[in-house]
Amino acid sequence: MQLSQTCFQDIPTHAPIIVAVSGGSDSIALLLLANAWAVKKNAELQVVTIDHGLRPEAAAEAAFVASICAGLNLSHVTLIWEGQKPILGIQNAARQSRYALLDQFAHEIGANIILTGHNLDDQAETVYMRMQRHLSDSDGKGLAGMSRTTWLYGGTRIVRPLLGCSRQTLRSVLNEFSQGWIEDPSNFDESYERVVVRKHLTKKPELAVQILSLAKTCSDFRRVEARDCAVFLTKFAKLKHGGVFDLTLDLSSNLNGKHPVFLNAIQVLIAITGGQEYFVPRKRVKPLVSELFNEEKKRVTIGGCVIEKIKSGFRFYREKRNLTSLVLDPGETAIWDGRLYIHNETSKTVFIEAVKRDLIKEIETRRGEKFRVEPRQALWSSPVFHLQKSETQMSSNKADSICLPMIDATQLPNGLHVRLASPAIEHFCPDFDTPIRDWLLSLDRHVSASIAPKS
């Protein structure tokens, strides 16, 4: 079938590929098309069904998918969302858990691609729902819709090969294969926004066409803005000791503060230095930046980030508040403060916390010089790593048991991998925004450990 070749032609086959299948028409069509393609390309597919534990029918639906896979000689596994479920925001929580389970499983089997069955009708519905909401909170970026590829934190990619296919086309595929599917009863429950929108757009197909055209225009614009933002950051943003960023600007011109690319760059630097899960909305950033261009204002705080006006432009560093501690056992990976990706391949447990002033004073006294961190305040929001210590063992600090990776990355022991990270940029990163993600990851190639620059 031609559709199976055109939809999957850009997907690499060197590693196992996960196919997320719920049992609905879209995902079953994905399964059949992916299998037809994989047979020709000798690709290895691993089919996964998620049981969210929210409906009694879920186990039977997973068994239905498993039976189809058995007929196709494909491996199938059901992953279960265990634990207590939230009362509010259940759909978003289910989505988060679904992708977390898929991502974890992908790492376990060495896969780096997850295929999902989102289609053209899903795209129109998604953009329409975003149009009905307050777009100022997302700067209108949501109108770009879903991207074909979305990056998860650890480098796994969600790929939507059927995003250009209508739901009707996919059901025609199922008819060709004489394959049935399971209709989720929630698809008829009008208490869900998407169900209402789906009915509305079904009655107005011309509106759906207009929405998809808008999404294409917005995605093109978003892609260009991300590219220009990455170029701007590469040229004007400099990473310094302590996780501080200096942004070189012409403060004599307020034009800088109004340009969309400049404002996007400010949002990016706030997200990185503040450790935010999401970008601070542009409607909040813009007035604060205008204040800084006013000579009377010297400093503002937003999103866990302090922005200071300096002679050459703006300086960004982490605000000293809400800093957490973390215990990382051998083999574990975690994100500290939304800023540092840490993977512990040593044989020791690592305890991470914000550095204390008395410890800095002790180390500087022993060194005979102060750390070159400017401003000094950025030191107090920097992490200290205690090797093979726990919270109850912090009273006996020794020089050979600690390291300060954002100040001196040369102290990192072998097997302890640390880099600057950002959930807002890296997690669920659509391919529109890939240039900004690439810029962040490129820091690792230009500075020692990406967090403590070379002198």
Backbone torsions as a table, in degrees:
resi	resn	phi	psi	omega
1	MET	NA	130.7	-175.6
2	GLN	-60.6	-39.3	-178.0
3	LEU	-58.5	-37.1	-178.3
4	SER	-67.3	-26.1	-179.4
5	GLN	-86.0	-42.1	-177.1
6	THR	-70.6	-35.0	-176.4
7	CYS	-74.4	-23.7	-172.6
8	PHE	-115.2	7.3	-168.9
9	GLN	-64.5	-24.2	-177.8
10	ASP	-97.0	9.3	-176.3
11	ILE	-93.9	121.7	-179.8
12	PRO	-68.2	153.2	-174.5
13	THR	-119.8	15.1	-175.0
14	HIS	-78.2	-12.9	-178.5
15	ALA	-135.6	162.9	176.7
16	PRO	-56.4	148.4	-179.7
17	ILE	-120.8	125.5	179.0
18	ILE	-85.5	134.0	174.5
19	VAL	-114.6	114.0	-179.2
20	ALA	-84.6	117.1	-174.4
21	VAL	-130.6	123.4	-179.1
22	SER	-96.0	-25.7	-174.7
23	GLY	114.1	-11.1	176.2
24	GLY	-74.3	170.7	-174.3
25	SER	-61.1	-42.0	-177.1
26	ASP	-64.3	-45.9	-176.5
27	SER	-74.0	-31.1	175.9
28	ILE	-68.5	-39.3	175.2
29	ALA	-61.9	-41.4	176.3
30	LEU	-57.9	-45.7	-178.9
31	LEU	-59.1	-47.4	-177.2
32	LEU	-67.6	-41.9	179.5
33	LEU	-68.7	-41.6	178.9
34	ALA	-63.4	-40.0	179.5
35	ASN	-65.3	-42.0	178.5
36	ALA	-60.7	-40.1	177.6
37	TRP	-68.9	-45.6	-176.2
38	ALA	-62.6	-36.7	179.2
39	VAL	-60.8	-41.8	-179.3
40	LYS	-72.9	-33.2	-176.0
41	LYS	-96.1	-1.7	-177.2
42	ASN	57.7	39.5	179.1
43	ALA	-90.2	149.2	180.0
44	GLU	-96.9	118.8	178.5
45	LEU	-105.0	141.5	172.8
46	GLN	-124.5	113.0	-177.4
47	VAL	-87.5	135.1	-178.1
48	VAL	-130.8	132.8	172.5
49	THR	-116.4	135.1	178.6
50	ILE	-100.4	125.4	173.2
51	ASP	-102.4	106.9	-176.7
52	HIS	-77.0	-7.0	-179.4
53	GLY	68.7	25.4	-177.2
54	LEU	-105.5	-20.3	-178.2
55	ARG	-134.0	139.1	-179.1
56	PRO	-64.4	-22.5	-178.5
57	GLU	-77.2	-11.0	-171.8
58	ALA	-60.0	-40.2	-178.8
59	ALA	-64.1	-40.5	178.8
60	ALA	-67.1	-35.7	178.5
61	GLU	-66.5	-40.1	177.0
62	ALA	-64.2	-39.2	178.5
63	ALA	-65.4	-35.5	177.0
64	PHE	-62.0	-45.8	178.2
65	VAL	-63.4	-42.0	180.0
66	ALA	-60.3	-37.1	-179.3
67	SER	-67.9	-37.6	176.8
68	ILE	-65.3	-42.5	179.7
69	CYS	-62.6	-39.0	178.9
70	ALA	-60.9	-39.8	178.5
71	GLY	-67.6	-26.0	179.0
72	LEU	-95.5	0.6	-177.7
73	ASN	61.2	41.0	178.8
74	LEU	-111.2	145.3	176.9
75	SER	-74.4	137.7	-180.0
76	HIS	-134.4	141.4	175.9
77	VAL	-139.9	145.6	175.4
78	THR	-107.4	125.5	176.9
79	LEU	-105.1	135.8	-173.4
80	ILE	-111.5	132.0	173.7
81	TRP	-81.5	105.2	-176.3
82	GLU	-99.0	168.0	178.0
83	GLY	94.3	178.4	-177.3
84	GLN	-72.7	139.9	-179.1
85	LYS	-100.6	143.6	178.9
86	PRO	-70.5	152.2	177.8
87	ILE	-80.5	-41.8	179.6
88	LEU	-100.2	149.2	176.8
89	GLY	64.5	35.7	-173.7
90	ILE	-65.8	-36.1	-178.6
91	GLN	-65.7	-43.8	178.9
92	ASN	-66.9	-40.4	178.6
93	ALA	-63.3	-39.6	178.7
94	ALA	-64.6	-40.2	178.4
95	ARG	-62.9	-46.1	179.8
96	GLN	-61.0	-44.3	-178.7
97	SER	-67.4	-37.3	-179.8
98	ARG	-59.6	-49.2	-178.3
99	TYR	-72.6	-30.7	175.9
100	ALA	-64.6	-42.8	178.3
101	LEU	-65.1	-43.1	179.8
102	LEU	-65.0	-41.6	-179.3
103	ASP	-65.2	-45.4	178.9
104	GLN	-60.3	-44.1	179.6
105	PHE	-65.4	-37.5	178.1
106	ALA	-59.2	-44.2	178.8
107	HIS	-64.8	-36.9	-178.7
108	GLU	-64.7	-35.5	-176.2
109	ILE	-102.8	2.5	178.3
110	GLY	79.8	21.3	176.8
111	ALA	-90.8	151.1	175.0
112	ASN	-129.3	8.5	177.9
113	ILE	-132.5	133.6	174.9
114	ILE	-119.1	120.0	178.4
115	LEU	-91.9	133.1	175.8
116	THR	-124.8	161.7	-171.7
117	GLY	-96.7	22.8	178.9
118	HIS	-59.9	137.8	-175.8
119	ASN	-125.5	-174.7	-175.0
120	LEU	-63.6	-37.4	178.3
121	ASP	-67.0	-39.2	175.4
122	ASP	-58.8	-40.7	-179.5
123	GLN	-61.4	-48.4	-179.8
124	ALA	-61.5	-41.7	179.9
125	GLU	-64.2	-43.0	-178.6
126	THR	-62.4	-47.7	-178.7
127	VAL	-65.9	-40.0	179.3
128	TYR	-61.5	-43.1	179.4
129	MET	-63.7	-38.2	178.6
130	ARG	-68.5	-32.3	177.5
131	MET	-63.8	-30.1	-177.2
132	GLN	-80.8	-10.0	-177.1
133	ARG	-99.7	-179.6	-179.9
134	HIS	-79.0	100.9	-174.5
135	LEU	-70.4	-19.0	-177.0
136	SER	-62.5	-24.8	-179.7
137	ASP	-73.2	-21.3	-179.8
138	SER	-117.4	10.2	179.3
139	ASP	60.4	22.2	-179.9
140	GLY	76.3	0.9	-177.4
141	LYS	-64.3	-28.2	-178.9
142	GLY	-63.0	-19.7	179.8
143	LEU	-70.3	-11.4	175.0
144	ALA	-71.6	-15.2	178.8
145	GLY	75.2	-162.2	177.6
146	MET	-80.4	144.1	174.9
147	SER	-93.7	158.1	178.1
148	ARG	-61.2	-37.9	-179.4
149	THR	-123.1	136.4	175.5
150	THR	-131.5	133.8	-179.1
151	TRP	-91.7	138.2	169.4
152	LEU	-98.4	170.3	-171.1
153	TYR	-54.5	-47.6	-173.2
154	GLY	-81.8	5.8	179.1
155	GLY	102.5	-5.6	175.0
156	THR	-68.3	143.5	179.8
157	ARG	-112.8	132.6	168.3
158	ILE	-89.5	124.5	179.3
159	VAL	-118.7	133.3	-179.3
160	ARG	-112.7	80.6	-173.6
161	PRO	-66.9	-19.3	-175.9
162	LEU	-100.4	14.4	-174.7
163	LEU	-63.4	-21.7	178.2
164	GLY	-94.7	4.4	-177.4
165	CYS	-106.9	137.4	177.3
166	SER	-75.6	160.1	177.9
167	ARG	-62.6	-35.6	179.5
168	GLN	-65.3	-39.3	177.5
169	THR	-61.3	-41.8	-178.7
170	LEU	-68.2	-34.6	177.4
171	ARG	-71.7	-27.8	173.9
172	SER	-66.6	-36.6	176.1
173	VAL	-60.6	-45.3	179.9
174	LEU	-62.1	-38.1	177.8
175	ASN	-65.2	-37.8	177.9
176	GLU	-61.8	-37.2	-179.9
177	PHE	-87.1	-1.2	-174.8
178	SER	52.0	43.7	-175.8
179	GLN	-111.6	128.4	176.4
180	GLY	-86.1	179.0	178.9
181	TRP	-151.1	173.8	178.8
182	ILE	-105.1	130.6	178.2
183	GLU	-92.8	114.6	178.4
184	ASP	-66.6	123.7	-179.3
185	PRO	-59.2	-25.3	179.2
186	SER	-66.7	-17.2	177.5
187	ASN	-67.5	-11.2	179.6
188	PHE	-114.0	4.0	-177.2
189	ASP	-90.2	107.3	-174.8
190	GLU	-77.3	6.3	170.8
191	SER	-77.4	-13.2	176.2
192	TYR	-93.3	132.7	-177.4
193	GLU	-57.5	-42.8	-175.5
194	ARG	-63.4	-35.7	179.6
195	VAL	-63.6	-43.1	178.8
196	VAL	-64.2	-44.5	180.0
197	VAL	-63.7	-41.0	-179.2
198	ARG	-60.4	-44.1	178.6
199	LYS	-63.7	-40.8	-178.6
200	HIS	-63.3	-46.3	-178.0
201	LEU	-72.4	-27.5	176.1
202	THR	-64.1	-35.1	179.2
203	LYS	-78.8	-19.9	-177.7
204	LYS	-128.3	71.6	-177.3
205	PRO	-60.8	-29.8	179.3
206	GLU	-66.9	-31.8	176.6
207	LEU	-67.2	-41.1	178.2
208	ALA	-60.2	-39.8	178.5
209	VAL	-62.9	-43.0	179.4
210	GLN	-64.8	-39.6	179.7
211	ILE	-64.2	-43.0	179.8
212	LEU	-65.8	-34.9	176.3
213	SER	-65.8	-42.1	176.6
214	LEU	-61.1	-43.8	-179.7
215	ALA	-60.5	-40.6	179.1
216	LYS	-63.0	-44.4	178.8
217	THR	-62.6	-45.2	-178.5
218	CYS	-67.3	-36.4	178.9
219	SER	-68.3	-37.6	176.9
220	ASP	-63.8	-43.3	179.5
221	PHE	-65.0	-42.4	-179.2
222	ARG	-63.5	-38.5	179.5
223	ARG	-63.9	-43.5	179.8
224	VAL	-66.2	-42.8	-179.8
225	GLU	-62.9	-40.9	178.3
226	ALA	-64.5	-41.0	178.1
227	ARG	-61.8	-46.9	-178.7
228	ASP	-67.2	-34.7	177.7
229	CYS	-64.3	-43.3	179.4
230	ALA	-63.6	-39.7	177.2
231	VAL	-63.6	-43.5	179.5
232	PHE	-61.4	-46.3	-179.7
233	LEU	-65.3	-40.4	178.7
234	THR	-59.8	-38.3	-175.3
235	LYS	-82.1	-37.5	-168.4
236	PHE	-116.2	-13.8	-178.6
237	ALA	-99.1	131.6	-179.7
238	LYS	-125.2	126.4	177.4
239	LEU	-84.2	131.5	-177.7
240	LYS	-122.4	176.0	178.2
241	HIS	-57.6	143.1	179.0
242	GLY	85.5	11.0	-178.6
243	GLY	71.4	25.1	-179.8
244	VAL	-89.4	139.0	173.2
245	PHE	-114.3	133.1	170.0
246	ASP	-107.0	131.9	179.2
247	LEU	-115.2	114.4	-178.3
248	THR	-76.2	127.8	-176.5
249	LEU	-140.8	160.2	168.9
250	ASP	-94.9	95.7	-174.9
251	LEU	-73.2	-8.6	179.5
252	SER	-77.2	-12.7	-178.0
253	SER	-120.0	120.1	177.8
254	ASN	-77.0	-1.8	177.6
255	LEU	-59.9	-38.1	-179.5
256	ASN	-54.3	-43.8	-173.5
257	GLY	-70.5	-7.5	-178.2
258	LYS	-108.8	-11.1	-175.0
259	HIS	-76.1	133.6	-178.5
260	PRO	-57.1	-38.7	-179.6
261	VAL	-66.1	-41.5	177.8
262	PHE	-62.6	-45.7	180.0
263	LEU	-64.0	-36.5	176.1
264	ASN	-63.1	-41.6	178.7
265	ALA	-62.9	-39.8	177.0
266	ILE	-62.2	-43.8	177.6
267	GLN	-59.4	-41.6	-179.6
268	VAL	-63.7	-46.5	-177.8
269	LEU	-68.3	-34.4	174.9
270	ILE	-64.1	-43.9	-179.0
271	ALA	-62.3	-41.4	-178.0
272	ILE	-70.5	-50.9	-175.4
273	THR	-75.4	-28.3	-179.9
274	GLY	-89.1	-10.4	178.9
275	GLY	68.5	31.8	-174.6
276	GLN	-79.4	147.5	177.5
277	GLU	-77.3	-28.8	179.2
278	TYR	-131.5	158.6	176.6
279	PHE	-69.2	140.1	172.1
280	VAL	-67.0	131.1	-177.9
281	PRO	-56.4	143.8	-177.8
282	ARG	-61.9	-30.3	-179.5
283	LYS	-64.8	-22.5	175.6
284	ARG	-89.2	-31.4	-177.6
285	VAL	-72.9	-42.8	-171.5
286	LYS	-57.1	-49.0	-179.9
287	PRO	-66.6	-32.9	178.6
288	LEU	-67.8	-40.2	177.7
289	VAL	-64.0	-40.0	177.9
290	SER	-61.3	-37.7	177.3
291	GLU	-62.5	-40.1	-179.0
292	LEU	-68.3	-31.0	176.7
293	PHE	-71.7	-18.6	173.3
294	ASN	-76.6	128.8	-172.3
295	GLU	-60.2	-23.3	-176.2
296	GLU	-76.3	-23.2	-176.9
297	LYS	-94.7	129.5	-177.3
298	LYS	-111.9	-24.0	-173.8
299	ARG	-154.2	140.4	173.0
300	VAL	-135.0	157.7	177.5
301	THR	-124.8	132.6	-179.2
302	ILE	-157.7	135.0	175.5
303	GLY	58.3	35.8	-179.6
304	GLY	76.5	8.3	-177.0
305	CYS	-119.6	139.6	172.3
306	VAL	-98.9	128.0	174.7
307	ILE	-112.6	119.8	179.6
308	GLU	-112.9	143.2	173.5
309	LYS	-86.1	124.7	177.3
310	ILE	-120.0	175.3	-174.8
311	LYS	-57.7	-38.6	-174.6
312	SER	-92.3	-5.1	-178.4
313	GLY	153.9	-124.6	-179.3
314	PHE	-121.0	149.6	176.2
315	ARG	-122.7	138.4	-177.0
316	PHE	-121.8	131.2	173.4
317	TYR	-154.2	164.5	-174.4
318	ARG	-71.2	132.9	173.3
319	GLU	-70.4	143.9	-178.4
320	LYS	-87.2	80.2	175.8
321	ARG	-163.9	151.9	178.1
322	ASN	56.1	37.5	177.9
323	LEU	-89.4	127.9	-173.4
324	THR	-102.0	169.5	173.3
325	SER	-111.2	163.2	-172.7
326	LEU	-153.3	136.9	173.5
327	VAL	-110.2	127.3	-176.8
328	LEU	-123.8	109.9	179.0
329	ASP	-79.8	163.8	178.3
330	PRO	-53.3	133.4	179.1
331	GLY	88.3	-7.9	-177.0
332	GLU	-91.0	156.3	177.4
333	THR	-128.3	141.6	179.5
334	ALA	-157.0	167.3	174.8
335	ILE	-112.0	124.7	177.7
336	TRP	-99.7	126.6	174.3
337	ASP	57.5	21.8	-178.7
338	GLY	66.6	12.3	-174.8
339	ARG	-123.7	-29.0	-175.3
340	LEU	-121.7	125.8	171.1
341	TYR	-88.4	125.8	-175.9
342	ILE	-129.3	126.6	175.5
343	HIS	-123.2	120.8	-174.9
344	ASN	-99.2	99.3	175.7
345	GLU	-101.0	12.5	176.7
346	THR	-84.2	177.7	177.3
347	SER	-94.0	6.3	-175.5
348	LYS	-112.0	151.0	170.9
349	THR	-78.2	140.1	-179.8
350	VAL	-117.6	129.0	175.2
351	PHE	-107.6	128.1	-175.1
352	ILE	-120.1	133.4	177.6
353	GLU	-152.2	170.1	174.2
354	ALA	-69.8	139.2	-176.3
355	VAL	-67.9	145.7	179.7
356	LYS	-99.6	150.9	-175.1
357	ARG	-60.9	-39.6	-177.5
358	ASP	-66.7	-32.0	177.7
359	LEU	-69.4	-41.5	176.9
360	ILE	-61.6	-43.6	-179.7
361	LYS	-62.0	-41.7	179.6
362	GLU	-62.9	-45.4	-178.3
363	ILE	-67.8	-42.5	-179.5
364	GLU	-65.0	-35.7	176.7
365	THR	-64.0	-42.7	178.9
366	ARG	-66.1	-37.7	180.0
367	ARG	-74.2	-27.3	-176.7
368	GLY	80.4	12.8	177.2
369	GLU	-158.0	158.3	179.7
370	LYS	-86.3	153.7	175.6
371	PHE	-66.7	144.2	-178.8
372	ARG	-88.1	67.9	177.4
373	VAL	-116.7	123.9	-178.7
374	GLU	-130.8	121.2	5.0
375	PRO	-79.2	162.1	-178.2
376	ARG	-59.9	-31.6	-177.9
377	GLN	-59.5	-27.4	-178.1
378	ALA	-65.8	-21.7	178.0
379	LEU	-60.2	-40.8	-169.8
380	TRP	-73.7	-11.3	175.0
381	SER	-106.8	9.8	177.6
382	SER	-85.8	153.0	-179.4
383	PRO	-87.4	153.0	168.0
384	VAL	-119.8	135.9	178.5
385	PHE	-103.0	121.8	174.7
386	HIS	-102.0	118.9	-177.7
387	LEU	-83.9	127.3	178.3
388	GLN	54.9	45.8	174.7
389	LYS	-133.5	155.5	176.6
390	SER	-119.1	179.0	-178.1
391	GLU	-60.5	-30.9	-177.7
392	THR	-81.4	-5.4	-177.2
393	GLN	-110.6	12.2	-172.6
394	MET	-73.0	-11.5	-175.5
395	SER	-71.7	-20.2	-176.1
396	SER	-111.1	69.2	178.6
397	ASN	-73.0	132.9	175.9
398	LYS	-128.0	147.2	-175.1
399	ALA	-58.9	-36.2	-175.7
400	ASP	-84.2	2.5	-178.4
401	SER	-110.9	4.3	-178.0
402	ILE	-130.4	159.0	169.9
403	CYS	-148.3	154.3	-177.5
404	LEU	-120.5	83.3	-168.6
405	PRO	-65.0	-27.4	-179.7
406	MET	-84.1	-5.2	-179.5
407	ILE	-112.6	-42.9	178.5
408	ASP	-144.0	93.0	-176.1
409	ALA	-72.1	-12.4	179.4
410	THR	-68.6	-14.9	179.6
411	GLN	-79.4	-12.4	-176.0
412	LEU	-62.0	128.2	177.8
413	PRO	-72.1	157.4	176.6
414	ASN	-59.2	135.5	178.5
415	GLY	95.4	-9.6	176.9
416	LEU	-104.3	106.5	-174.0
417	HIS	-101.7	125.1	-176.3
418	VAL	-135.4	136.0	173.9
419	ARG	-148.2	158.0	174.0
420	LEU	-63.9	138.8	-176.4
421	ALA	-142.1	166.0	177.7
422	SER	-155.0	112.1	176.7
423	PRO	-58.8	-38.6	-178.2
424	ALA	-60.9	-33.3	-177.3
425	ILE	-91.6	-42.6	-168.3
426	GLU	-92.1	-27.8	-174.2
427	HIS	-94.5	127.3	-172.9
428	PHE	55.3	47.2	179.8
429	CYS	-86.4	113.2	179.0
430	PRO	-71.5	156.0	-177.0
431	ASP	-65.4	-15.9	173.6
432	PHE	-58.2	-37.2	-173.0
433	ASP	-97.6	10.9	-177.4
434	THR	-54.8	-37.9	179.6
435	PRO	-57.3	-36.8	179.3
436	ILE	-70.8	-41.1	176.0
437	ARG	-60.9	-44.3	179.6
438	ASP	-62.9	-37.8	178.1
439	TRP	-62.4	-46.1	179.4
440	LEU	-59.5	-47.7	-178.6
441	LEU	-68.8	-26.3	-179.8
442	SER	-69.7	-20.1	178.3
443	LEU	-57.8	-31.2	-179.3
444	ASP	-64.7	-21.9	-178.3
445	ARG	-91.4	-10.3	-173.4
446	HIS	-115.2	-17.2	178.2
447	VAL	-133.5	153.8	-178.3
448	SER	-60.5	118.1	178.6
449	ALA	59.6	7.7	177.5
450	SER	66.7	2.2	-176.5
451	ILE	-128.7	-17.0	176.4
452	ALA	-131.8	96.4	-173.3
453	PRO	-59.5	151.1	174.6
454	LYS	-67.2	149.7	-179.4
455	SER	-69.6	NA	NA
